């Protein structure tokens, strides 16, 4: 029995250093104390972070075909539907208090260069030939993410994944329709606008 105990003891404690007592969760290397923070003579100064300008990028034709009223108008005249959407966005701009950019595809128009114009209090972009609104929005979000906070309005599934990955906020076209109605109603009642 003594021989068996000696063999088991030697086998179970073969890697044990003499005088070493293990404690679960404690690193057994020599401990080094972190330097203590030095008290500063100056009081703490609060420096607010600079608020980035916000852009709301609207995929124009995507919204037109997602909203029932605009879609019905587009079936008769696409230009009228586009103008109606721009008027809605102009009225929504003071509610949201941000820069709004409505982006429309012009990729089927031959020899069309990118056109940027102001329409009352919003911006309107017609993409260049062979560039979709999705592509323009992706490029804007990616290139300007350090300078601006962007939110994209689209229901295009692939576009949603890409802009999310680039760090932009996202609103679906149908959700945007409800938000515009609710937020505009609340804004108008707050300021007594009829």
N, C-alpha and C positions, 0 to 999 in steps of 0.2 A: 504494500500500500504506500509506503514511504517513497519507493522508487517511482511509482506512477504519479504521485503528487509532485515529485521533483521534476519529472518530464513535462507535466502539464504546466507547472509554474514557469519553467524555462521557455516553453513554447508560447505561452500567453504573454509573457513580459519580455520577450526577446528584444523588441525595439525600444524598450523603456530605458531612459537615461537614469543614472543613479542620482537620487535626490530631486528628481523632477516630478512635480505634482501637476498634472493637467487639470485645467478648468475649462469647462465648455464655454465657447464664445469669446475667449480671451486670447489675443495674439501674444505669443511668448517672446517676441523680439524685444529688444531693449526699447523702452518707451522714451520719447523725446517730447518735452513739453513745448506747446505752441507759444510763440512770443505773445506777451500780453499787449493789448492795444494801448497806444500812447494817447493820453488825454490831450485834446487840441485846445489851444488858447482861444480859437475863434468859435463863436456860436454857430450852430448848424444853420445853413441857408437853404430854404426851400426853393428849388428850381423846378417850376412846372414844366412838364414835357410839352413841346410844341404840338398843337393839335394839327394833324394832317388835314388838308382839304379833302372833301369827299366828292367822289364822282359816282353818279348813277348812270350806267350805260344800258340803254334799252335797245334790244334787237327788234327794230321797228316792224318788219314784216312778220316776224314770229309773234309779236303781240297782236298785230292786226288780225291774223288768222286764228288766234286763240280767243279773242274777245268776240262774243256773239254779235253785238251791235256793229263793231268795226268790220267783222267778216261779211255780214250782210251788205254793208255799204261797199266793201271791196268787190263783191260779186257784180255790182253795177258799175263802179268807177274806183279804181285803185288809188288814183290821185286824191279823190275826196276822202277816202279812208285814211290816207297818210296825213292829209291836212287836219282831219278831225283828231287823230292821235296827237299831232303836234300841239294843237290847241289844248287838249287834255293835259299834256305834259307841262305846258306853259302855266296853266292854272295850278298844277300840282307843285311846281318849283318852290313857291314861297312856303308851302306846307312842309316840304322836306328840307328846305334850306340847304341845298347842295347844288353842285354843278350837274346839269342833266345833259347827256349826249345821246341823241337818237341816231342810231346807225342803220342805214338802209343799203341793201345790196344793189350794186350797179354792175355786177360782174358779167352780165349778159350784154351790156352796152359796149359796142366796139369803140376802141380808142378813147375810153373815158378815164380821165385822171381823177385821183381822189379829190373830192370837193368838201370843204369845211365851211359852213356858214352859220351865222347867228340868226335865230328866228325868235324874235322878241327877247325872252329871258333864258332861252335854252340854246344848245348847239346842235346842229344837224350835220351828219357826215354821210356822204354818198361814196361808197368804196370805189376803188379803181377797177378797171376791167380785170377779170379773173381773180378777184378777191371777194370773198363772202363777208357778210357782216360778222359772222362768227370769228373768222380769221382776224379781222380788224380788232375786235373786242379782245381776243386772246393776246394779240400783240400789245395793245394799250395796257392791259392789266399787267402783263409781264414786264414791260419797259418802265412803267410808272409806279410800280408797287412800293418803291423806296420813298417816293415823294407824295403819293396820294393814297387814300383809302378808297377802294372801288367796290361797288355793288353792281351785279349784272342781273338784268331782267331778261330771262329766256326760258323756254321750255324744252330746248334742244338737249337731250340727255348727254350726248358726248361733250357738248359745250359746257354743260354744268360740271362735269368731272374735271375738265381742263381748267376752268376758272377757279374752282375750289382748290385744285392743286397749286395754282399760282397765288393763292392767298386772298382771293376776292370773296365778298359776300355774294349770296345768291338768292334771288326771288323768282319763283316760277311766274309765267305770264298770267295765269289765272289767279294766283294769289295776289299778284300786283294789281289786278283789276279790283279785287276786294279791298286791298289796302288803300288804293287811291280814293275809292268811294268813302270808306270809313274815316280816313285821316282828313280828307277834305271836309266832310260833314262836321267833324269835331273842330277843325280849325275855324270853319265859318261860324259855328255856334259860339266859339270862344270869343271871336272878334266881332260878332254881330253882323256878319255878312249874310245877305239873303240871296 
